Amino acid sequence: MNRIHFKPSKYLSNYIDRYFVCTQTKSLPLILPGTGLELLFHLDKPLAINNKTLSSAHTICPRERLLFNKTNTVNYISVRFHSGSFRHFTNIPHKYVINNFLTVEDIWQKEGVEFLNEIFDTNSILQKIQLIESFLLRQLNKHQLIKSINWDASIKTLYKNFNKVTLHQLANDCNLSFRQYERVFKQNFGITPKKFQQITRLQKTVKEILLQKKTHYLYTALDNGYFDQSHFIKEFKNFTGIKPTDYFIIDNLENHFYYKPLD
């Protein structure tokens, strides 16, 4: 298993967490529901799901559990976007992006096809990433959303302080009623703020457990706001379909997609 990480430029760092190259000869693990989005460029045979092979470049934006078909060849470049940031690069409503695998052509039509031809015409990973960065900068300049409500700040606050901030407080900060806040949040991000809050808590808990390579999860779950073990088990099963004890196994402690921040 090999993962190489690259920082985005200062112009994109508010929107993109990192680029990384994933190369391994074992299947990808179960992907848990998340709050972000990744754009994958396959350097070898594309991944498949439900026995359907995906395109050479596509989004992955799971708000439900996701399991790719088993394979012995995994080789791709990923662009990992911050929560809610992808909407600044396209005019496609986010509700059509979540739980879907939109192709680069779906998203950017002819311009996307020409971009892919450039990507796959070079063998250099660094040149591919430079091309991706240049393309995304162009799209940001075209599609960047500037609205009276600062949704970037709202979703960042919810992501960073999911256990401390209340949804009513966020609604008030946006000068909206709670019902308005719920409705417009879902329009922008495809899920309710409550579900976003729950997924964020789950992701933070799982990330800490996996990065610390622990199979005992109770104290980490309690630190992240779960009332007790039963609360964590119930919510984990609701989002993943399995028990925490079936997920926190040695294989997943080594094969996962949670990372520390880049310096």
C-alpha positions, 0 to 999 in steps of 0.5 A: 500500500502506497499513498503519496500526498500533495498540498494544493496551492494557496489559491485552492487550499480553502477548498481542497484539503489535498491531492493524493496518489493511492496505489495498492494491491488489495481492495479498498475497505468499506467507505463510511458516510462522509461530509466531503467529496473526492474527484478520482482519476484512475491511472489503471483499470477503474474501480467497480461497484455492484459489478459496474465499472466506473469511468476513468474520472469521476466523483465519489461523494458518499452519504451512505456506506459504500463498498467497491468490488474486490480488485487486485489493482488500485491506482488513482489520483484523488482530489479531496475537497473540503466539506461543501466546497465542490459547489464552487467548481460547478453549477450542478446542484449538490443534491445530484452529486451526493451518492453518485459517480458523476464523470468529468464529462458529466460535470464539465462537458466538452471542456472536461473531455479536453481536460481528460485528454491532457491528463492521460497524455502525460505519464508524469504524476506531478504534471497530472496534478499540475494540470488538475490544479490549473483546470480547477482554478479555471473552474473556480473562477467561473463558478465561485459562489458569492452569496449574502449568506456565508455558507462556507463559514456556516458549514466549517463551524458545524464541521469543526464544532459539531459538539459545541454549536447548536443548529439554532445558533447557526441559523441565527448567525445566518439571519434565518429561522431554523426551518429556513436554515434547514431547508436552504442547507439541504438545498446547498449540501444535499442533506439536513444539517442534523444529518451532517452533524451526525456524520461529522461526529461519526467520522471524527470518532472513527478517524481518531480510533483508526489513526491511533490504531485502537480496537477499543473505541468506547472512550473515544466515542464518549469524548466525541459526544456519544452518551454511552456505548449503546448510543454509539453502536446504534448510530454506527449501525444506522450509518454503516449496517454493521457493528463497530466491533466488525469494523475496528479490525486489524485490516481496517486499522491499516487500510483506510482513508483517514489522514492527519493534516498536511503540514 
